[in-house]
Amino acid sequence: MGRYGDLDYPVLAKRGTLLGLAVFALGALGELAVHALALQLPAWEMTLLFDAEVLGVLLFLLSPLVFGILLPLTE
């Protein structure tokens, strides 16, 4: 048993990366569909789609760094 419990770092890194990619794709495809169909969405929905893109990119980039490099080194 390690310092942070019994964590499977490679699996967490892969799943976090894929989750980040999925969240980014959801936000990007949502914005693309809104503009392609010339729909009018409230500002909070456009903000939600933009935030999904930003959070997806952050999760995509930080998951391998945190779960693949940082936490295994501190164990």
C-alpha positions in Angstrom: 0.0 0.0 0.0 1.4 3.3 -1.1 1.3 6.8 0.4 -2.0 7.6 -1.4 -3.6 4.2 -1.0 -3.7 1.6 -3.7 -4.1 3.7 -6.8 -3.5 2.4 -10.3 -1.7 5.4 -11.8 -1.5 4.3 -15.4 -5.3 3.6 -15.5 -6.1 6.9 -13.9 -3.8 8.8 -16.3 -5.4 7.1 -19.4 -9.0 7.6 -18.2 -8.4 11.2 -17.2 -6.9 11.9 -20.6 -9.8 10.2 -22.4 -12.3 12.1 -20.2 -10.6 15.4 -21.0 -10.8 14.6 -24.7 -14.4 13.7 -24.5 -15.4 16.8 -22.5 -13.5 19.0 -25.0 -15.1 17.2 -28.0 -18.6 17.7 -26.4 -18.0 21.4 -26.0 -16.5 21.9 -29.4 -19.1 19.9 -31.3 -21.8 21.7 -29.4 -20.5 25.1 -30.4 -20.0 23.9 -34.0 -23.6 22.6 -34.2 -25.0 25.8 -32.8 -23.1 27.9 -35.4 -23.8 25.4 -38.3 -27.5 25.4 -37.6 -27.6 29.1 -36.9 -29.3 28.6 -33.6 -29.6 31.3 -30.9 -28.7 30.0 -27.4 -28.7 32.0 -24.2 -25.4 33.3 -23.0 -25.2 30.8 -20.1 -25.4 27.9 -22.5 -22.6 29.3 -24.8 -20.5 29.9 -21.7 -21.2 26.3 -20.6 -19.9 25.0 -23.9 -16.9 27.2 -23.8 -16.1 26.1 -20.3 -16.4 22.5 -21.3 -13.8 23.1 -24.0 -11.4 24.8 -21.6 -11.8 22.2 -18.8 -11.5 19.4 -21.3 -8.1 20.8 -22.5 -6.9 21.2 -18.9 -7.9 17.7 -18.0 -6.4 16.3 -21.1 -3.1 18.0 -20.4 -2.9 17.7 -16.6 -4.0 14.0 -16.2 -0.9 12.4 -17.6 1.3 14.9 -15.7 -0.3 14.4 -12.4 -1.2 10.7 -12.5 1.6 9.6 -14.8 4.6 11.6 -13.4 3.9 13.6 -10.3 2.1 11.2 -8.0 4.2 8.1 -8.8 7.4 10.1 -8.1 6.1 11.3 -4.7 5.2 7.7 -3.6 
